[in-house]
Amino acid sequence: MIKIQFRRDTGANWTLNNPILALGELGLETDTGRFKLGDGVSEWDALVYASGVPGVSISSIAKTSGTGAAGSTDTYTITLSNGNTSTFNVYNGANGADGVDSSKLPLNGGTMTGAITSFRETAVAMVDNNINLAAGNLFSKTFTASTTLTISDVPTTGQVISFILELTNGGAYPITWFSGIKWTGGIAPVLTASGLDILGFYTKDGGITWRGLVLSKDNR
């Protein structure tokens, strides 16, 4: 049985030793799988790596038939760099062309029409003294000591945001309110010392001005 072996070594050792391969002699890098063919004259570093036949790539993908109508099928053609082609079909769902759901608002915005039949808000039980508007729209807090309320994540000017504040025993301790609140008559309300008060707030100028409303006092 005839056994053929090629000269072989790691890429680092080939570079370190830098031998001259005989004409047609193959030198294999065992760690990369690449090889060079000698010319009987040039050292290893002067030789170029041998390469195989280059592969093909996708040149284009285009719709070649179909209208995109709901319930229909479109055909797309893939053209390769060697000129060969392949086709595949795409079914258009009931929502319209190319399966796009026209009943949904696009991510880049749009206009909604019709009546809003339901609206949900997220309720947040405050564990600290900050009203984080990114967390919800209805906040509740029970007072056990003097408190300074703060507010965060307020939208920029031109956007309107509102929230509801449920305060238990708010009149039992001094409250320092977040800045910018305009109360009825310019005076903060006197809250219930033992009971629930419900307040509402909204702003349209990025939190510079908050309109404060007493929705219900001593709510039972």
For each residue, the residues with C-beta under 8 A, 3 or more apart:
1:
2:
3:
4:
5: 8
6: 26 27 28 35
7: 21 25 26 27 28
8: 5 27 28 29 30
9: 13 14 17 27 28 29 30
10: 13 14 29 30 31
11: 14 15 29 31 32 34
12: 15 16
13: 9 10 16 17
14: 9 10 11 17 18 19 27 29 44
15: 11 12 18 44 45
16: 12 13
17: 9 13 14 44
18: 14 15 43 44 45
19: 14 27 43 44
20: 38 40 41 42 43 44
21: 7 25 26 27 36 37 38 39 40 44 47
22: 25 38 40
23: 38 39 40
24: 37 38
25: 7 21 22 37 38
26: 6 7 21 35 36 37 38
27: 6 7 8 9 14 19 21 35 36 37 38 44
28: 6 7 8 9 33 34 35
29: 8 9 10 11 14 32 33 34 35
30: 8 9 10
31: 10 11
32: 11 29
33: 28 29
34: 11 28 29 49 50
35: 6 26 27 28 29 49 50
36: 21 26 27 44 47 48 49 50
37: 21 24 25 26 27 47 50
38: 20 21 22 23 24 25 26 27 42 47
39: 21 23 42 47
40: 20 21 22 23
41: 20
42: 20 38 39 46 47
43: 18 19 20 46 47
44: 14 15 17 18 19 20 21 27 36 47
45: 15 18
46: 42 43
47: 21 36 37 38 39 42 43 44
48: 36
49: 34 35 36
50: 34 35 36 37
51: 54
52:
53:
54: 51
55:
56: 80 81 82 84
57: 80 81
58: 61 78 79 80 81
59: 79 80 81
60: 78 79
61: 58 76 77 78 79
62: 76 77 79
63: 66 74 75 76
64: 75 76 77 87
65: 74 75
66: 63 72 73 74 75 90 92
67: 72 74 97
68: 72 74 92 96 97 98
69: 72 92 97
70: 92 93 94 95 96 97
71: 92 93 94
72: 66 67 68 69 91 92
73: 66 89 90 91 92
74: 63 65 66 67 68 89 90 92 98
75: 63 64 65 66 87 88 89 90
76: 61 62 63 64 87 88 89 90
77: 61 62 64 85 86 87
78: 58 60 61 85 86 87 88
79: 58 59 60 61 62 83 84 85
80: 56 57 58 59 83 84 85 86
81: 56 57 58 59
82: 56
83: 79 80
84: 56 79 80
85: 77 78 79 80
86: 77 78 80
87: 64 75 76 77 78
88: 75 76 78
89: 73 74 75 76
90: 66 73 74 75 76 98 99
91: 72 73 99
92: 66 68 69 70 71 72 73 74 96 97 98 99
93: 70 71 96 99 101
94: 70 71
95: 70 99 100 101 102 103
96: 68 70 92 93 99 100 101 102
97: 67 68 69 70 92 100
98: 68 74 90 92
99: 90 91 92 93 95 96
100: 95 96 97
101: 93 95 96 104
102: 95 96
103: 95
104: 101
105: 109 110 112
106: 109 110
107:
108:
109: 105 106
110: 105 106
111:
112: 105
113:
114:
115:
116: 119
117:
118:
119: 116
120:
121: 136 137 138 164
122: 135 136 137 138
123: 136 138 139 140
124: 132 135 136 138 139 140
125: 139 140 141
126: 129 130 131 139 140 141
127:
128:
129: 126 141 147 148 149 150
130: 126 149 150 151 152
131: 126 139 149 150 151 152 163 165 178
132: 124 135 136 152 153
133: 136 137 151 152 153 154 155 161 163
134: 152 153
135: 122 124 132 153
136: 121 122 123 124 132 133 139 163
137: 121 122 133 162 163 164
138: 121 122 123 124 163 164 166
139: 123 124 125 126 131 136 163 164 165 166
140: 123 124 125 126 165 166 167 168
141: 125 126 129 147 165 166 167 168
142: 167 168 169
143: 147 167 168 169 170 172 173 175
144: 169 173
145: 173
146: 173 174 175 176
147: 129 141 143 173 174 175 176
148: 129 175 176
149: 129 130 131 175 176 177 178
150: 129 130 131 178
151: 130 131 133 154 178 207
152: 130 131 132 133 134
153: 132 133 134 135
154: 133 151 161 203 206 207
155: 133 159 160 161 206
156: 159 206
157: 204 205 206 208
158: 204 206
159: 155 156 204 206
160: 155 202 203 204
161: 133 154 155 202 203
162: 137 200 201 202 203
163: 131 133 136 137 138 139 200 201 202
164: 121 137 138 139 198 199 200 201 215
165: 131 139 140 141 198 199 200 201
166: 138 139 140 141 196 197 198
167: 140 141 142 143 170 191 196 197 198 199
168: 140 141 142 143 195 196
169: 142 143 144 172 173 192 193 194 195
170: 143 167 173 175 191 192 197
171: 190 191 192 193 194 197
172: 143 169 193 194
173: 143 144 145 146 147 169 170
174: 146 147
175: 143 146 147 148 149 170 188 191
176: 146 147 148 149
177: 149 181 188 212
178: 131 149 150 151 181 210
179:
180: 203 207 208 209 210
181: 177 178 188 201 210 211 212
182: 186 209 210 211 212
183: 186 187 188 189 212
184: 187 189 212 213 214
185:
186: 182 183
187: 183 184
188: 175 177 181 183 212
189: 183 184 197 199 214 217
190: 171
191: 167 170 171 175 197 217
192: 169 170 171 195 196 197 217 218
193: 169 171 172
194: 169 171 172
195: 168 169 192 218 219 220
196: 166 167 168 192 218 219 220
197: 166 167 170 171 189 191 192 214 216 217 218 219
198: 164 165 166 167 214 215 216 219
199: 164 165 167 189 212 213 214 215
200: 162 163 164 165 212 213 215
201: 162 163 164 165 181 210 211 212 213
202: 160 161 162 163 210 211
203: 154 160 161 162 180 206 207 208 209 210 211
204: 157 158 159 160 209
205: 157 208 209
206: 154 155 156 157 158 159 203
207: 151 154 180 203 210
208: 157 180 203 205
209: 180 182 203 204 205
210: 178 180 181 182 201 202 203 207
211: 181 182 201 202 203
212: 177 181 182 183 184 188 199 200 201
213: 184 199 200 201
214: 184 189 197 198 199 217
215: 164 198 199 200
216: 197 198 219
217: 189 191 192 197 214
218: 192 195 196 197
219: 195 196 197 198 216
220: 195 196
